[in-house]
Amino acid sequence: MKRIILLACFAFIFTFQIFPQNNAVNDDWKNKWLYTSAWAGYGSGFSMGLGVDAQLAKMFALGLEFDLVDKIYPAISLLPKLTFRPWNMEIDLYGGVGFGYSTVYGFIWGIPHGIVLGYKLGPGLLIIDGRNGMGWSVGIGYRMGFFEKK
């Protein structure tokens, strides 16, 4: 798993270096109340998910996610997140609690945790998500913000 996370980090850095940083950047995407995201990935099996984050403070968000991991169980997770937004990037560190249903084990729970690396692309962010806890995976997706803070 460490190799996959390192590969994802190098891919993120490569992407960051390819696209030039514009000093006259529009930072409106950083000042939203609500962020939605969708991703798909692979690790302990194919996974995909949808998430909604409420940005409660400048560097703190509370996320609610719905995941499907390798068609074994749907899971829902509540994830407090530390959010950093330097330049055209976003870095989220998160950990929380998740509940799901497995056809083998019945109801299960876990402590999902991970990191999201995002780069501003279009109206939202291209994200790479490395996670563990309810099955590990590295995925790619997109995140958009809504409802501007005044």
Secondary structure, 3 states (H helix, E strand, C coil): CHHHHHHHHHHHHHHHHHCCCCCCCCHHHHCEEEEEEEEEEEECCEEEEEEEEEEEECCEEEEEEEEEECCCEEEEEEEEEEEECCCCEEEEEEECEEEEEECCCEEEEECCEEEEEEEEECCEEEEEEEEECCCCEEEEEEEEEEEECC
